[in-house]
Every structure is written in C-alpha cells, then in structure tokens.
C-alpha cells in the first residue's frame, strides 16, 4: 500500500509539473509581447491578435479533444501536449514575422493546450481512489497560482537580460524535460490504476 502511495505522489507531481508548464506557456506571451512590440513596432490591435489567436485555437479544439482523449488515451494526449508546447515555444522563438507568431500561437492553443486539463483529470480518475480525487484535483488546480508566481520571476529577467527569443529556447528545454518525466511516470497499464 505504501508503494502505491509513493507512485500516486510521483504521478501527481508529474501532472502538476505539466500543468505548471501549461500555465507558464499561456502567460509567456504577455511578457514577451512587450519587447516584440518594440522590436517590430506592433500596434495594440496586432498584439491583441497574437494573444487572441491562442484562445481561438484552444476554444475550437475543446470538444474534438474530448473525443481524441477517449480514442487515443489520456497518457498520449498529456505527453503530446507538453511536447507540443516545447515545439511551438521553439518555433515562436525563431519566428520571423507577426503572421508566423499568430499562427504558432493559434496552433499552440489548438494542439498543445487544449487536451492537457481533461487528460490530467482522466488520469486522476483512473489512478486515484475516490476519496483522494478531489485532493488530487485541488493540487493540480493550484498549479495556476504557482505558475503565476514562478512565471514572472523567471521569464521577466530572462527576457530583460537575454531577450525574448532566449526565453523561448529555455521554455522549449523545460517542456521537453517535463515531457520525458511524464513518459516515465504516467502508467500505461500500471498496477496503480484502480481496479474496476
């Protein structure tokens, strides 16, 4: 029983890290758009377009992503989401036009972000006993607050001293590391899954 408890704690920690990455990536554009706007001379409307593109993609994919999770499994969606954040962070960091940045943020919302929350909830349901699920969900939801503290403390100095492109290189590396952790930790058909 103690071994199962440790596995659940490790799984919850991994899901929490992924959730934190999701929220940091979601907020990253708010910090990077300031130097991007200075560098490229963007109007407020264009800056709003970059930010809105993400949420348009995110909203469009919510229902289809629910079907995808049921079809291919929450584990694949979770890992794919974080790898997607890494890929799109890299592409955003090498972006050469405002249209490219808008398309990348749209695809980030559409592909990378849209399935993480639902998949994490499914993993909690599949792996945690009924009496622990609300606690586990509360831990995952608290990641937004942690990301709101960690994100500005880390990203703002990196963007200020090294530039917004370097910040996205770092986000890429962090996302890949978290994806590897998820690959190792999230059970396939593991013994910690709840017996039906």
matplotlib code that plots the C-alpha trace (Angstrom):
import matplotlib.pyplot as plt

x = [0.0, 2.9, 4.5, 1.2, 1.0, 4.5, 3.6, 0.5, 2.5, 5.1, 2.3, 0.6, 3.9, 4.5, 1.0, 1.5, 4.7, 2.9, 0.1, 2.6, 4.3, 0.9, 0.1, 3.6, 3.4, 0.0, 1.3, 4.6, 3.2, 2.1, 5.7, 7.3, 4.9, 6.4, 9.9, 8.4, 6.2, 9.2, 11.3, 8.7, 6.6, 3.4, 0.1, -2.2, -4.6, -1.8, -0.7, -4.3, -4.4, -1.4, -3.0, -6.5, -5.2, -4.2, -7.6, -9.4, -7.4, -8.0, -11.7, -12.1, -10.5, -12.1, -14.9, -12.9, -10.1, -12.5, -13.2, -9.4, -8.7, -11.3, -9.9, -6.1, -5.9, -5.1, -1.4, -0.6, -2.5, -0.7, 2.7, 1.8, 0.6, 3.8, 5.9, 3.7, 4.4, 8.1, 7.9, 5.7, 7.9, 10.9, 9.1, 7.8, 11.4, 12.6, 9.6, 10.4, 7.0, 4.0, 1.8, 4.1, 3.7, -0.1, -0.2, 2.1, 0.0, -3.2, -1.6, -0.3, -3.9, -5.4, -3.0, -0.8, -3.0, -6.5, -6.1, -4.0, -6.6, -9.1, -6.4, -5.0, -8.5, -8.9, -5.5, -6.7, -9.9, -8.2, -5.4, -6.6, -9.2, -12.4, -11.6, -8.3, -9.5, -10.8, -7.5, -5.5, -7.6, -7.1, -3.3, -3.5, -5.6, -3.2, -0.6, -2.1, -1.1, 2.3, 2.8, 1.7, 4.4, 7.2, 6.5, 7.1, 10.0, 11.8, 10.7, 10.9, 14.6, 15.4, 13.5, 15.1, 18.7, 18.8, 15.9, 12.5, 14.0, 16.3, 13.3, 11.5, 14.6, 14.6, 10.8, 11.5, 14.1, 11.9, 8.9, 11.0, 12.3, 8.7, 7.5, 10.3, 9.2, 5.6, 6.7, 8.5, 5.8, 2.4, 1.3, 0.4, -1.5, 0.0, -0.7, -1.6, -4.7, -7.9, -9.4, -12.9]
y = [0.0, 2.4, 1.7, 2.5, 5.8, 6.8, 6.0, 8.2, 11.0, 10.8, 10.8, 13.8, 15.6, 14.9, 16.0, 19.2, 20.0, 19.6, 21.8, 24.4, 24.3, 24.8, 27.9, 29.4, 29.0, 30.5, 33.6, 33.8, 35.8, 38.6, 39.2, 38.6, 40.9, 44.0, 43.6, 42.0, 45.1, 47.4, 45.4, 45.1, 48.2, 46.4, 48.2, 47.3, 45.6, 43.3, 42.4, 41.6, 39.4, 37.4, 36.8, 36.1, 33.5, 31.2, 31.3, 30.9, 27.6, 26.5, 27.0, 25.4, 22.2, 21.5, 19.2, 17.4, 16.9, 15.1, 12.6, 12.3, 11.6, 8.7, 7.4, 7.5, 7.8, 10.5, 9.4, 10.1, 13.4, 14.6, 13.8, 15.2, 18.4, 19.1, 18.1, 20.4, 23.3, 22.6, 22.5, 25.6, 27.5, 26.8, 27.9, 31.1, 31.9, 31.7, 33.5, 35.9, 37.6, 38.6, 36.3, 33.4, 34.3, 34.5, 31.1, 29.5, 30.8, 29.6, 26.1, 26.2, 26.6, 24.2, 21.3, 21.7, 23.2, 22.0, 18.5, 18.8, 19.7, 17.0, 14.3, 15.2, 14.9, 11.5, 10.3, 11.3, 9.4, 6.3, 6.2, 7.7, 6.2, 8.1, 9.6, 11.1, 12.5, 15.9, 16.4, 15.5, 17.8, 20.6, 20.1, 20.3, 23.4, 25.1, 24.9, 28.1, 30.0, 28.5, 29.3, 32.9, 33.3, 31.3, 32.6, 36.3, 35.7, 33.5, 34.9, 38.6, 38.7, 36.3, 38.4, 41.6, 40.5, 37.8, 38.6, 37.1, 34.5, 33.1, 32.8, 30.6, 28.4, 27.9, 27.1, 24.6, 22.8, 22.8, 21.4, 18.6, 17.7, 17.6, 15.5, 13.0, 12.9, 12.3, 9.5, 7.8, 8.4, 8.1, 4.5, 2.6, -0.3, 0.0, -1.6, 1.8, 2.0, 1.5, -2.0, -1.9]
z = [0.0, 0.8, -2.6, -4.3, -2.3, -3.5, -7.1, -6.8, -5.3, -8.1, -10.7, -9.1, -9.0, -12.7, -13.7, -11.5, -13.4, -16.7, -15.6, -14.4, -17.8, -19.5, -17.4, -17.7, -21.5, -21.5, -19.7, -21.6, -24.5, -22.1, -21.1, -24.5, -26.4, -24.8, -26.4, -29.6, -30.0, -29.5, -31.9, -34.6, -33.9, -33.3, -32.8, -29.8, -32.3, -33.6, -30.0, -29.2, -32.3, -31.2, -27.8, -29.1, -31.7, -28.8, -27.2, -30.6, -31.2, -27.6, -27.8, -31.2, -30.1, -26.7, -27.9, -30.5, -28.0, -25.6, -28.4, -29.1, -25.4, -25.4, -28.7, -28.1, -24.3, -21.8, -21.5, -25.1, -25.1, -21.9, -23.3, -26.7, -25.1, -23.3, -26.3, -28.4, -26.1, -26.5, -30.3, -30.5, -28.0, -30.2, -33.3, -31.6, -30.5, -34.1, -35.5, -38.3, -38.9, -37.0, -39.1, -38.1, -34.4, -34.8, -36.5, -33.9, -31.0, -32.7, -33.1, -29.6, -28.3, -30.8, -30.4, -27.3, -24.7, -25.5, -24.1, -21.1, -18.4, -19.5, -19.8, -16.4, -14.9, -16.6, -15.2, -11.7, -12.1, -13.5, -10.9, -7.6, -5.2, -5.0, -1.6, -2.9, -6.3, -5.0, -3.2, -6.3, -8.5, -6.0, -6.2, -10.0, -10.0, -7.6, -10.4, -11.9, -8.8, -8.7, -12.4, -11.8, -9.2, -11.0, -14.5, -13.9, -11.6, -14.2, -17.5, -16.9, -16.0, -18.8, -21.3, -19.9, -19.9, -22.7, -25.0, -25.7, -28.1, -25.4, -23.1, -25.6, -26.0, -22.3, -22.3, -25.0, -22.9, -19.8, -21.8, -23.2, -19.7, -18.3, -21.2, -20.5, -16.9, -18.0, -20.3, -17.4, -14.7, -16.3, -16.2, -19.3, -17.9, -14.5, -11.2, -9.7, -11.9, -10.0, -10.4, -11.9]

ax = plt.figure().add_subplot(projection="3d")
ax.plot(x, y, z, "-o")
ax.set_aspect("equal")
plt.show()
